């Protein structure tokens, strides 16, 4: 599968939604947020190519879910803003130092943002098939996954 819009089963709608936001408010911070999201979407599509990832839009946030159920919690949330990107995910209970621990990372670099999302998808525990893929990556690559290029 790939990164697809929650409502329309197509990544094209994600692009359309952010283009529409940028065009409706060209002189506002929303336009910059939309532009940042449009920059990161192609990178996220590559990262999500081997997993079922549903994207749920919330203007400056893109919530990534492992199943198409609006009641399910987003495992990963991508925020875009004038200062860059912030990626957030909830740690698994096995890894968390306390219940509901959250990890956040910020970057101004679009490629790094996509790499952070890849790590968040892996470590959130929401996508077991993605974990298998990354295990193959771990065995064939050296170093920290933050250095990997997708």
C-alpha positions in Angstrom: 0.0 0.0 0.0 1.1 3.6 0.5 0.2 6.8 2.1 -3.4 7.4 1.3 -6.0 9.9 2.3 -8.4 8.7 5.0 -11.5 9.8 3.1 -10.7 9.2 -0.5 -8.2 6.3 -0.7 -5.8 8.3 -2.8 -2.7 10.3 -1.9 -3.8 12.8 -4.6 -6.5 14.2 -2.2 -3.8 15.1 0.4 -2.1 17.2 -2.2 -5.4 18.8 -3.3 -6.3 19.6 0.2 -3.1 21.4 1.0 -3.1 23.2 -2.4 -6.6 24.4 -1.7 -5.6 25.7 1.7 -2.6 27.5 0.2 -4.7 29.1 -2.5 -7.6 30.1 -0.1 -5.2 32.0 2.2 -2.2 33.0 0.2 -1.1 35.8 2.6 -1.4 33.9 5.8 0.6 31.4 7.9 -1.8 28.7 6.6 -0.2 29.2 3.1 3.2 28.5 4.6 2.0 25.5 6.5 0.4 24.1 3.3 3.6 24.7 1.4 5.6 22.8 4.0 3.2 19.9 3.8 3.3 19.9 0.1 7.1 19.7 0.3 7.1 16.7 2.6 4.3 14.6 1.1 6.4 13.1 -1.7 9.0 12.0 0.9 6.3 10.6 3.1 4.9 8.6 0.2 8.3 6.9 -0.2 8.6 6.2 3.5 5.1 4.7 3.6 5.4 2.7 0.3 5.5 -0.7 2.0 2.9 -0.1 4.8 -0.8 0.7 4.9 -0.8 4.3 6.2 -4.0 6.3 6.3 -3.5 10.1 6.4 -6.1 12.2 8.2 -5.8 15.9 7.6 -6.1 18.5 10.3 -4.8 21.7 8.6 -1.3 22.0 10.0 -1.3 18.4 11.1 -1.2 15.1 9.2 -2.3 12.2 11.4 -1.0 8.8 10.3 -3.2 5.9 11.2 -2.6 2.1 10.7 -6.2 1.4 9.8 -9.1 3.2 8.2 -11.1 3.9 11.4 -11.5 7.5 12.5 -11.9 6.2 16.1 -8.4 4.7 16.1 -5.6 6.8 17.5 -3.1 8.3 15.2 0.2 6.5 15.7 2.3 9.3 14.2 1.4 13.0 13.8 3.3 15.3 11.4 3.1 19.0 12.2 4.2 21.7 9.8 4.7 25.3 10.5 6.8 28.3 9.6 9.7 27.0 11.6 9.8 23.5 10.0 8.4 20.1 11.0 7.6 18.4 14.2 7.0 14.6 14.4 5.2 13.1 17.3 4.4 9.5 18.3 3.4 7.6 21.4 5.9 5.1 22.6 4.8 1.4 23.0 4.1 0.4 26.6 7.1 -1.9 26.5 9.5 1.0 25.7 7.8 3.8 27.6 9.3 4.9 30.9 5.8 5.8 32.1 2.2 5.3 30.7 1.4 7.3 27.5 5.0 8.6 27.0 5.3 10.8 23.9 8.4 11.3 21.7 8.7 14.5 19.7 11.4 15.6 17.2 11.7 18.8 15.2 13.6 19.7 12.1 13.7 22.3 9.4 14.9 19.8 6.8 12.3 18.0 4.7 14.4 14.8 4.2 15.0 14.6 8.0 11.3 15.0 8.6 10.6 12.0 6.4 13.3 10.0 8.2 11.8 10.9 11.6 8.4 9.7 10.3 10.0 6.4 9.3 11.5 6.0 12.8 8.2 7.0 14.4 6.2 4.5 12.3 8.7 1.8 13.3 8.8 2.6 17.0 5.1 3.5 17.5 4.1 -0.2 17.2 1.3 0.6 14.9 2.6 -1.1 11.8 4.0 -4.6 12.3 4.6 -5.1 8.5 6.7 -1.9 8.5 8.7 -3.2 11.5 9.6 -6.3 9.4 10.8 -4.1 6.6 12.9 -2.0 8.9 14.4 -5.1 10.5 15.7 -6.0 7.0 17.1 -2.4 6.7 18.7 -2.7 10.1 20.5 -6.0 9.1 21.7 -4.6 5.8 22.8 -1.1 6.9 25.0 0.2 9.6 24.6 3.3 11.7 21.6 5.1 13.0 18.4 5.0 11.0 18.3 8.8 11.0 21.1 8.6 8.5 19.3 6.3 6.1 18.0 7.8 2.8 14.6 6.6 1.5 
